[in-house]
């Protein structure tokens, strides 16, 4: 009788544990794993600023964060189709994206930056000097759109890349590339490639987390947004930023 009771008790505990595990919702986060220092792989480990931020969001919300890596250009399609719940990969809020997705508040404040081969920063000093030149951008990023919005966009030869954007600029295969300033500065600091910032940022960009614009997506967005509010208020986001950039990029200046 006692043994039967013990077995029943163990079974009850096991069922309770399984129920608790099933109650832990999973947040599937898409990222490229190739955008240093925001999301990258080193020694087979996915890491970076975005990973630390999403881990903090998971700890705050109780959500189990599952990372799904793929090419940057495929992330939006994966979100739209429901294969992932959000994208943490320096996603800039644009009118087109706002029309399609439900965004959290911004958690990165940055600017678009022109980068050139070292030595060319005296002749290319900003976006106005890109006329008549070949300029690289990451495929699927908002930087192509920013270039196309320039009044002389028809004079710029824009080339989209999945990878090797920095290498081809350093080798002179393209005249420049455009990326966010924070990433650009980190690439120049950490990479052996001869690259240099060309002038100051030419467009302010705010990065946030997009979710599907339906009832479930908006509810998940609200949960994550509340976590971001708390993580900003208690200094967690600023601390993560200081770790990766030695400055706080998580609040508006």
N, C-alpha and C positions, 0 to 999 in steps of 0.2 A: 504493500500500500504506500509506504514511504517512498519506495523507489519509483513507483508510478507517479506520485506527486512531484518528485524531483525531475523526472523526465518531462512532465507537463510544464513545470516551471521553466526548464531550460528551453523548451519549445516556444513558450510564451515570450521569453526574452529574445530569442532568435527572430520571431515574427515581429516583435516590437522594433528590433534593430533594423530589420529589412524595411519596415514601414517608415522609419526615420530616414533611411537612406533614400527611399523613393520620394520622400517629401522634400529633399534637398534639390531644388531646381538647378539646372545647369544653364550657364550663360556661355553660349558658343561665340567666341571672339575671333574674328578673322584678321589676319595680318600677313604681310609678305615675308617677314623674317629676313629682309634684305635692305633695310633702310636705317643704317647706323646713324646715330646711337639710339634711335627710337625703338626699333625692333630688328634684331639680328641674331645669328646663330654663331656661337663660339664654343669649340670643343663639344659639338653636338647638343649644346644647351641653348634654348631660346631665351633671350634676355633683352634688356633695354629699358628705356624710360617707360614706354607704353606697357610693357609687361609688368613693371613694378606698380604702375598706376592701376592696372586692371586687377592685379593681385590684391591691392588695397581696397578696391571696390568690392571684390569678392568677400574679403574679410568683413567689410562694413555691412554688406547686405545679407551675408549668409549664403550667397549663391556660389555654386561650384563653377569656377572658371575653366573652360576647356578651350584651348587654342587650336585654331585651324589655319595652317599656313598654305598659301598659294601665291601665284603671281599677282602683283598689285592690280593689273588690269582686269583680273577676274573677280575681285572682291565685291564690287557693286552688284554684279550679277548673282553672286552667291548669297548676298543679303536679300536681294529681291525675291529669289527663289526659295528662301527659307532654310538654306543649308547652314547659314550662320545667323546669329541674332544681332550682331553689330560689328563694326570695323574699328580697330584701334591702330591706325597707321597714318597719323597726321592728316586726317580728313578735314579739309577746309570747308567751312559753311559757304555755300554759294546759293544764289537764287534758284538755280536749276535743281540743286540737291535738296534745298528746303521744300521745293514743290513736290518732291518724290518721297522724302523721308522725314521722320520725326527726330529732331536733334536734341541732345542734352545742351546744357550751358557750355560755353567754351572752357576748355581746361588748358589750352596753350595759346599764347598771343605771340605772333611772329610776323615776319615780312618776307616777301619774295626777293631773292638775291641773285644777281648775275655773278657767275664764277668763270674765270678764264685761266689759260695757261700762264704760269708765273712769268712775268716780264711783259705781258700784254695788258696789264691793268692800267698802264699809262695811255694806251690808245683806246681801250674800251673801258670807259669810266662809269658806265651805267646803261640802262635800257635804250637811251637815245642813240647810243653808238652801235646798236645791233642792226641798224639798217644796212642791207646788202650783205649780211653775214648769215652763216648757218648756226642755228642755236638748238641745242638738244634739251628735251624735257622727258621726264618719266612718263611712259604710256599710261593713260588713265588718270593722270594727276590734273590738278586745276591750273597748273602753270602754263599749259598750252593755251587755255582760255584767256589767262591774264595777258599773254603776249598778243593774242588775236584782238584784244580790246584796245591795244595801243593804236594811236592815230596813224602810225606808219607800219602797221602790221603786214600790209601787202608787200613790203620791202624786206621782210624777214623770212628766211627759209627755215621753217620749224621742222625738226626731225625728232620723232618719238623713239624712245628706247625702253626695253625691258631691263637692261643691265649695261654695265660698262660705260655709263655716261661720263664718269669722271676720267676713266682711262682714255677714252677717245678725245676728250678735251685736252688732256695733257699731251697726247700724241699729235695734236693739231688736226685731227680728222674733222672736228667741228670747231667753230670759233669760240663758243661759250656754252655753258648750260645754265639753266635756271632751276633753283631749288629754294627751300625755305632757308633763311639766314642761319638759324641755329644749327641745322644739319650741315650746311655748307662749312661753317666755321669748324665744326667737329671733324668733318672729313679732311679739311686742310691740316688740322692739328695732328690727326692720327695717321694720315696716309703719307707714304713716301713720295707720292706723285707731286710734281711741281705745279701747284694750283694757287690761285689768289682770288680774293674777293674783289669785284670790280664795282667800286662806289658803294652807295648806301642802298638799303632795301627800297624798292619802288612801289610796293603795295602792301598794306596791312592785311594780315590774314588771321582768322580765328579758327582754331581747330576744335572739333567736338565729336561726339559719338553718335552716329546715325542708327536709327531703328526703323523697322517697317512701320508705315503710317496706317496701322489698323489698331483695333482695340487692344489686342494682346501686345503689340509692339509698343504702343504708347504707354501701357501700364508698366512694361519692363523699363522703358525709357524713364518714366517718373521715378521708379525705384532706384535706378542708377544715378539719376540726376540728384536725388536727395542725398545719396552717398557722396557725390562730388561736392555738394554744398558743405557737408560736414567735414570732409577731408581737406577742403580749403580752409575752413574756419579753424580747425585744430592744428594746422600747419603741416599736415602729412604731405600734401602735394608739393608745397614749397621745399620740404626736406628731400623728397625724391628728385625734384628738379636740381637742387644744389648738388646732389650726389652725382648726377650725370653732366651738368653744365656749369657748375660753380656759380649759378645765378638762378633767379626765380623767373621762369617763363610762364608760370601758371596763373598769373593775375595781370589785369590791364594796368599799364603804367599811367 
